[in-house]
Amino acid sequence: MGLISFLKNAGEKLFNRGEQAQAEGAAAPTPEQVQQQEKNAEIAILNYIASQNLPVDGVTVRYESPTGTVTVSGMAPDQQTREKIILCCGNVEGVSQVNDQMTVAQTQEQESQFYTVQSGDTLSKISKQFYGDANKYMVIFEANKPMLTHPDKIYPGQVLRIPQGA
């Protein structure tokens, strides 16, 4: 897939990259501190993926704080799992893009589209836009579980999977 863009200031608050300390006038972090912050961010993202019970083989995550880029690699059992892992990496505050290096064991499914939630969006509105039927919102909800826990709990800046041909 390559690079997928996300809104850097939206998403799960998994880590503090030290920006608050810099904003308050503290000295810039040392290279060693930046390296430790990046390592902590990588661990937080891996833990988030694990908390979603997404099966992957040898997933690795690398976070680069200057660009807000997460590079993710490993093997997913199917396209749906691959896309959910990408969303777990990107829907995180402080991440502006995901470099997708994932492979898929079974390539039977079509790739989904990604959609960035706008202010005022609902799953019904998004469903109407993509499928021509607002009542197909549960297709989008199901495609984004377990990251979504309720159809009404989406937020601006969040990126969602939109499966093809629903």
Salt bridges, closest charged atoms under 4 A:
GLU19 OE2 - ARG17 NH2 1.82
GLU64 OE2 - ARG62 NH2 2.93
GLU83 OE1 - ARG161 NE 2.76
GLU93 OE2 - LYS13 NZ 3.87
ASP100 OD2 - ARG82 NH2 2.71
ASP121 OD1 - LYS125 NZ 3.73
GLU142 OE2 - LYS145 NZ 3.60
ASP152 OD2 - HIS150 ND1 3.91
